[in-house]
Amino acid sequence: MDTYGLRPWTELVKLHPDVEAGALTEAVFAIDLGAIAAGDPNVPLVNRDPEAFFRATYFTADLCRLLREVLSCLNGQQGFNRVLKLRTPFGGGKSHTLAALLHAARNRSALGVVPDTPEARAPDASLKDLPDPGSVAVAVFDGEKFDARDGTTLPDGRTIRTPWGWLAWQLGEDTFEKVRGHDEDRVSPGGEVVKALLAGRPTLLLLDEVLKYMERSAAVPVLDSTLQRQALDFFQTLTVEVAGSSQAAMAFSLQWSAREALGNIALLQELDKLASRVDQLREPVADDEVLHVLHRRLLGGKPSSATAQEVAAAYADVVTGMRRAYASSPAEASDADEKDAELRARLQAAYPFHPALIDCMRERWTSLDAFQRTRGALRFLGACLHTLKSDGGARPLLGPGDIPIKSADTRVRLLKELGLQNEYDPVVAADIEGANARAKRIDQRLAKETPALAGVRPAARLATAILMYSFGGLKKDGAEGETLPPGVTESELLASCVGPELDSITATAVLSELRNSCLYLHYDGVRYCFKKDPNVTKLIEDAEQEVSKRPEAVSERICEMLGQRLAGHQETIIWPRESHDIADEEPQFLVGYLPLEFAGQSAAKQKEVALDLFRNYGNRPRRYRNGIGLAVPHKQQVEPLRRAVRYLLAVGKVEEKRSQHHLSKDQTDQLRERQRTEQAAAESALRNLYPCVWLPRVGKEALEIEQVEVGGRPLQSTEVHGRVMELLTTVGTPKVHSTVTPTKMMERVKLGEPLAEGEPPRLGVRAADVRDAFFESIEPPRLTSASALRKAIAKGVADGSLAYTSGATPQLGADGKFEVNLDRVACGRPLAEDEVDLDSGFLMVPSAVPVREVLVGVCPTCKQTQCVCEKPAVCANCGQMQCVCVTPPEKCLICGQSPCVCAPVPADKVVRLRFRATRDQVFKAFPAIANLADKSDEGKVSIHIEAVSESGFDPSWLRNAVEEPLDEADIEAE
């Protein structure tokens, strides 16, 4: 602290001897009025001895006024209220005031030890010229100690059973004789009897905890009445007679609220009403006097004004500077300057306490049922002062963040005064001062980074201050009796913690770390507050940190999730790492979903890995290269997916320990809502994880990679594999097809064409060779599966463009016909797909299949001679499907009926057009053709196209520009 020019308060301030010695027993601050009156030697000297008592007392304005009024009444002076009611919030100084009246009445001279200075009394009060009534008869009734059923037993064995008997006995044996019968019968004495008790001398009656006695006495029957009704009657009579006396005075205390009255608000109101005609309300300690009471009782002397002024200026400079820096308008800056003078005055007056600490107890803690406003503050601050004085660690001021919460004695005292017992021990251990507390870890890191902060411990200071503000709440403006939730705003917190050694920038940064790391710290966007229930978000964050230490667990979960979404798709391979992970010679299009780490590799490494998967299968070359694709993970989706899965695993860990964490229903609901949120995030990232597919293609010199990407084109599917296949089959130019035409299939294997120039046409091919041709050769079309080939073969057989047989591969005879069993040959008839065997099947051009019988017919359209080979005939000249019946009466080879019923369609039921057209005319003719198709059977028309070029058509151009577009339109050109 020397670095900042300010010394700890422990070096500059003297403590009261019993505070410094740690002699802070309950009895020191808990006034036992009855024991003091009885001279009990067990009562601490500071309360039992009048001079010691007055030296330790700060004489508030109302206490001075009370003393003057009571002593004047006892001295026989008129014009003063003789019945005084003390009614303040719990712990507000009632018992201390009664004790002061007791000592002053019994030993008036003891007041002489009090110096007539502002340090000893309120500025507007004076102890000069107080009346001296001489010998005063004093009687005390302590309603908390006096037993309603059994009364109290005197040393000589006699029993006094009622309040009137007990008061009379203290006033003298002769006086007691006047009410002996009333005491024995427990019947309240009348006014004349009470007046006789007070006559003849100065008499002071002090009644404490009246309500507690009245509450208990309700259970004691007295004839047809109760002891409570008798006691109430006596209480009213007593107040009336004291008020009308010449030398008597009476002071009694009542609770402030229903909660202090044990909930018996009706009895409290009745007592209050009984004396309302003759009493006067007194508040022994006003709000602005609490600080003076603390100074007087806890300190051994007034601190140096120069020291207090120096410390106040140093702290005010930092706080005001912070407020100016945070001001967002000239008005706020001006307000900061206006508050500066007030802040300096308050800091100086409160030294060595920070006024924020006093405000916290006075404005917030008093809303708690258990906290006693003056007595509780004295006991708690006394423990703090003693601990810091004996153990060290004090700063220039004792503020909310400087409470030595690490000390078990201080912590126990704090929680006991607030009625919390050990409920907050886990909070302190986990977040503030435990061996591995989060605030402590932050401070240790800061000390390494900035050694000057080693002694400041900003994280512990802020966390301790937040804990102090976590009890009770401020009164809500405009709402009587309502309080705001516990907690402190950031501006309030910083104002109570910043100082010469801790600037607001550092404090703000540390506060952010605390918010993100503390287990029990809750932040609702406005207030910081420590709660007994752990912060669910923090529990999840801590669990996530543990999960992060095992990235393999995250990968395993993602792999499991991907597997669940690809279940049922046998053509998918999850995270292939070696080439043999992707099967070879499988007649279907396989998609390898590459692992997440692939996205983080360099472009060169990615290409190397992909080409190895395309080229090889283990230690041999891959055969079916045209049946493989690689789904590539997108780098921008990988980390969001990992993050979401980490938190899903973290939520699961917290869920498993919900009993251990004592999670409430609301917290469990919050946990499950977080689970749904992270599940949705994981689903979204997983769905968009594979927006690109790599395919092999033949380059100029070697195998290359073709990248198919989504780009800006939206995909309709929501499934992982569905999106990949949609990208390959429907977006843009399709890369993978689920069908192929018989013509395209025959072209791929050059069925009916020479394999090389100068060679005869290829008249037959094994179905297995067709399959291999599509899956081995890297050229379009790629097929989703061999099923497309089976469909094409069945279709070609049905329309007569292909002949199919199975079994042993047939030999080609010298006549250009295959030596096959015609009964096993299918051509020009329906063929089921499951009849096609790609392993043993054999495809042939129909002309290479021998015929049973050759029939000759004449085309009724063009009148040309046709050959009909047991199948519907298509005229080689006019292209019409013809019914050719050699002899009309015989059975028709097409319709199977005799006579033939498939004669040419009547002229009024058929439209035939033939025209020549340019490119533009073709486009203009489309609507006419479409209209005709709408009205035709099956919604189709037959189109005959003839194009002539003297220079001829390039086969490659013809295939790419004409045939492939027709294939893509699913049009089978004959």
Secondary structure by P-SEA (a helix, b strand, c coil): cccccccccccccccccccccccccccccccaaaaaaacccccccccccaaaaaaaccccaaaaaaaaaaaaaaacccccccbbbbbccccccaaaaaaaaaaaaaccccccccccccccccccccccccccccccbbbbbcccccccccccccccccccccaaaaaaaaacaaaaaacaaaaaacccccaaaaaaaacccbbbbbbcaaaaaaaaacccccccccaaaaaaaaaaaaaaaaaacccbbbbbbbbccccccccaaaaaaaaaaaacccbbbbbcccccaaaaaaaaccccccccaaaaaaaaaaaaaaaaaaaaaacccaaaaaaaaaaaaaaaaaaaaaccccaaaaaaaaccccccccccaaaaaaaaaaaaaaaaaacccccccccccccccccaaaaaaaaaaacccccaaaaaaccccccccaaaaaaaaaaaacccccccaaaaaaaaaaaaaccccccccccccccccccccaaaaaaacccccccaaaaaaaaaaaaaccccccccccbbbbcccccaaaaaaaaaaaaaacaaaaaaaaaaaaaaaaccccccccccccccccccccccbbbbbcccccccccaaaaaaaaaaaacccccccccccccbbbbcccccaaaaaaaaaaaaaaaaaaaaacccccccaaaaaaaaaaaaaaaaaaaaaaaacccbbbbbbbccccbbbbbbbbcccccccccaaaaaaaaacccccccccccccaaaaaaaccccccccccccccccccaaaaaaaaaccccccccccaaaaaaaaaaaaaaccbbbbbccbbbbccccccccccccccccbbbbccccccccbbbbccccccccbbbbbbcccccbbbbbcccccccccccccccccccccccccccccccccccccccccbbbbbbcccaaaaaaaaaaaaaaaaaccccbbbbbbbbbbcccccaaaaaaccaaaaaaaccccc
